[in-house]
């Protein structure tokens, strides 16, 4: 398995969610990039979000978003020399 452009786009959408509250969803607008619109639809198809254009995270989606955001935090560590 590798990081395909589609998978990266899905991770980008998951990174948009505010994990501090479960009362806040997202909306991927029609003027967003085609890759983000398609990624939002795929996340919905995988039952990670409640709406094809974002919405709220499902329980599984919350797990995925937490892992995605943790991975970004881990990989974004700036090395100090």
C-alpha positions in Angstrom: 0.0 0.0 0.0 1.2 3.5 -0.8 0.1 7.1 -0.4 -1.8 7.8 -3.5 -3.0 11.3 -4.5 -6.6 10.2 -3.6 -5.5 8.9 -0.1 -3.6 12.1 0.5 -6.7 14.2 -0.4 -8.8 12.1 2.0 -6.2 12.8 4.7 -6.3 16.5 4.0 -10.1 16.5 4.4 -9.8 14.6 7.7 -7.3 17.1 8.9 -9.9 19.9 8.5 -12.1 18.6 11.3 -11.8 20.3 14.7 -11.3 17.4 17.1 -11.8 19.6 20.2 -15.6 19.4 19.6 -17.9 16.9 18.1 -20.5 19.6 17.5 -18.6 21.1 14.6 -18.6 19.7 11.1 -17.2 20.9 7.8 -18.5 21.7 4.4 -16.5 21.2 1.3 -17.9 23.9 -1.0 -18.5 23.4 -4.8 -15.7 25.9 -5.5 -13.1 23.7 -3.7 -10.6 21.7 -5.7 -12.0 18.7 -7.6 -9.7 16.4 -5.6 -11.1 17.7 -2.2 -14.7 17.4 -3.4 -14.0 13.8 -4.6 -12.2 13.0 -1.3 -15.1 14.2 0.7 -17.5 12.0 -1.3 -15.2 9.0 -0.8 -15.0 9.5 3.0 -18.8 9.6 3.0 -18.9 6.4 0.9 -16.6 4.8 3.5 -19.0 5.9 6.2 -16.5 8.2 7.8 -18.6 11.3 7.5 -22.4 12.0 7.6 -22.7 13.9 4.3 -21.1 13.6 0.8 -19.7 17.2 1.2 -18.4 16.8 4.7 -20.9 17.0 7.5 -19.9 15.5 10.8 -17.6 12.6 11.6 -19.0 9.2 12.3 -17.5 7.2 15.2 -15.2 5.5 12.7 -14.4 8.9 11.1 -13.5 10.3 14.4 -10.9 7.5 14.9 -9.6 8.1 11.4 -9.3 11.9 11.9 -7.6 11.5 15.2 -5.0 9.2 13.6 -4.5 11.4 10.6 -4.0 14.5 12.7 -1.6 12.6 15.0 0.4 11.5 12.0 0.6 15.1 10.8 1.8 16.2 14.2 4.4 13.5 14.3 5.7 14.1 10.8 5.7 17.9 11.1 8.2 17.9 14.0 11.0 20.4 13.2 14.4 19.0 14.0 16.6 21.2 16.1 20.3 21.1 15.6 
